[in-house]
Amino acid sequence: MNFILILTGVLLNAIAQLVLKKGMSIIGTVQVDMASIITMIMKAAVNVYIYLGLLCYILSFVVWLMVLSRTEVSYAYPFLSIGYIIAAFVGYFYFGESMTLYKVGGIILICFGVFLLYRS
């Protein structure tokens, strides 16, 4: 049950990132000045993807609190790196982001590390 809760929290967190990315791709690039930030906030206030991403974050937070009440943080926290794997593949297939040999190698290392943690 703890492992399922951990994976649920990780998946919700990764989905939140990806949905927020979709929302921000609609809003566009934001410069680091007050006018751009205010414009971004106004656009985000009516963007359904931003609201969906925030909802996923809130749900992942609640699930993560449940995880931390049941398991050691040194066991649970490294599983968040699974989110990197999900984000890399969805970024590649859905957002057209690059997938280099270094990214693939990093993903393999993450998978191996998570496997070792799971076995402990």
C-alpha positions, 0 to 999 in steps of 0.5 A: 500500500505504501508503494502505491501511495508513493507512486500515486504522489509521484504521478500526480506531481509529474502530471502537475508539471506537465499540465502546467507546462501545457498551460504556460505554452499557451501563455507564452514566454514570460520576461523578468519584469513586473509588466510581463509577470502581471500579464502572465498572472492575468492570463494564468487566471483564466487558463484551465491547464494552470488550474488543473496543474494546481489541483494535481499539485494539491492532490499530490501534496495530500498524498505525500503527507500520507506517504510521510506519515507511513514511511521513512523519508529516506525511502520515499523521497528518492522515488520522486525521481521517477517524475523525471523519467515521466517528464522526459518521455512526455516532454519528448513525445508530446512537447517535442523536446530533445532526448539526448544520449545523456538524458537516456543514460540519466534515466537508466541510472535513475531507474537503477537507483529506484530499483535498488531503493525498492529492494532495500 
